[in-house]
Amino acid sequence: MNGLEKETIEVQKALSELEAAEERAFSGSRAIIRKTKTAIHMIHVGRRDPELIDSISGDLAALTESLMAHPQLIFGEHVQSAMAEFAETAIYDSALRGAEIPGHDLLDVTPAAWALGLGDAVGELRRDMVQNLADGNTAKAREVFASMEMLCDALMSLDVKDSVAPVRRKQDLARQLVERSRSEIATAAVMSAAQR
């Protein structure tokens, strides 16, 4: 066997291993994202499941552990999307309960994924705020809105290039959601006062 043939065999083996790892990254990330969507829905409908949220953390840790030989996949699109979705779930859950917001180290996600999750959590809180307004619970709507503002202020403090963490679009959207929500809260307050 000449040197070129040996090298080709070794490269094929390495690429096959990378391909299998990429498949694990894709399927594992998709499973995690499905779980986060279920967890968020359960919170919205008042059936928060802390065991489900904890299991997502475990799934993410197992996935990243399985990809340690291929760190480029951990920082690739699939796993970063799963990390961002998990961060969104944990941040939203904590903000809605008035608990301390977990940082990226505690969640074991990258700073970029945490920042993206922070931005998306604002939108999840808005859904709760709107539902509370529709239910006539203005006091609770104001409380949720205060959490929205807190997360938005934190998000707006980030100043990085999109190539590092694409947060600018999330910032613009969060700002729009907060402004629209502020207007809706004010309108609800005026209508409530007029009905007295």
N, C-alpha and C positions, 0 to 999 in steps of 0.2 A: 504494500500500500504506500503510494507516494504521499508527500507532504500535503499536496492540494486536496487529494481525496480524503485524507484524515481530517483536514481543516473543514471540509464541506460536511462531513459526518458530524463533527462537533458543533458546527454552526446550526445544522438542521436540528440537532437535539436541543440546543439552547433556544432556538426559535419555537420549537414545538412546546417546550416548557412555558415559554412566554405566552404563547397562544392559549394554552390551557389556563394559565393564570388570568389572562384577559377575560376568558369566559367566566371564571369564578368571580372576577371583579364585576362583570356585567350582571350576572344572575344574582349574586349576593346583594348588590346595590339595589336592584329592582325589588327584591324581597323586602329589604329595609324600607324603601320608599313606600311600598304598599302598606307596611305596618304603621309608618308615620301618618299616613292619610287616615287609616282606621283610628289611630289614637287621637288625632285632632278632631275627627268627626265625633268620637265618643265624648270628648270634652265639650264640644259645642252642644250636644244634646243632654248634657248633665249626667253622663255616665262615665266619668273619668276612671281610667284603669291604670293605676300606678304600676302594676305588674307588667302590663303590656309595654309601658314606657321603659321600664327597667330592662325588659327583654331586648328592646331595640338597641340599648347601650351594649348589651352582651353580644348581640349579633354583629354590631359594628366592630367591636374589639376583636371578635373571632375572624372577621373578614380581613381586617388590616394585618392581623397576625399571620394569616394564610398567604399574604402577599409580601411579607418582609423580604423575600428574595428578589422582589421586583418593585422597588420603591417608586418607580415612575408610575406604576399603576395606582398606588395609594394617592398620589398627587394628580392623577388623571381625572378625566371628566366624570366617569361613573362613580367612583368612590367619593369624590368631592361633592357630587350631587347628593349622595346618600348622607354624607356628613352634614350638609347644609339643611337637609330636610329634618334630620334628627335635632340639630341645633334649633331650628324653627319650632319643633314640637316642644322641646324642653323649655325654651325661652317663653313661648306663648303660655304654656302650662303654669310656669312660675309667676309670670306677670299677672295672669288672671286670678291666681290665688293670693296675690300680694306677697309672695315669697321672694327671697333674694334671687336675682337673675344669675344662673350658673355661667361661669366663664368657659372659655374654650379649653383650658387645661382640665377642668373638672369633667367636661363632656368628652374629652379626648378627641377633639376635632381640630382641624387647622384653623388659624386665625381668619383666613379668607372664608372658609365655610361658615364659621360662627357669624361673621359680619353679614353674609348673605341670609343666614337664618334669622338674624336680628331684624333685617328689613322685612322679611316675609311675615314675621310674627305680628308686625303692626297691622297687616291686612286681616289676620285671623282675629285679632282683638276688635277690629272694626265690625266684623260680623256679629260679635257678641254685643257690641254697643248698639248697633242698629236693631238687633232683636229686643234688647231691653227698652229701647225707645218705642218700638212697636207694641210691646207689652205694657207700656205706660209707666215703666219703672225708670223714671228720669234720674233718680239718685244713683242707681246702679249704673246707668249709662254714663253718668259723669265720672264715676269711679273707674270704669273701664277706659273712658277717654283719657283720664289722667295717666293711666298705664301706657296708652298709645303715645301720648306726648313724651313720656319718659324714655320709651324705646326710640322714638324718632329723634329726640335730642341726642341720645347716645350715638345713633347711626350718623347723624349730621356732623358729629365731631370727627369722623374718620375722613382723612384726606390722603388718598393714595391713587396712583395711576390705575386705570382699568386693567392693565396687563398684570398688575400685582393682585388686585381683587376688584372685580367689576361691580363696585357698590354705587356708582353714580346714578345708574338707572333706578336702583332700589331707593336711593335717597330722594330722587325726584318723585317717585310714586308714593313713598311714605309721607312726604311733605303734602302732596295733593290730598291723600286720604285724611290726614290730620286737619287740614284746612276745611275740607268738606264736612268732616265730622264736627268740627267746632261750630260751623254754620248750622248744622242740624240740631246740635245741642241747644244753641241759642234760640232757634225757632221753636223747639219743644218747650223751652222755658217761657217764651212769650205766650204761646198758646195755652200753657198751663195757667199762667197768671190771668189771662183773659177769661178763662172758664171759672175762676173763683168769684 
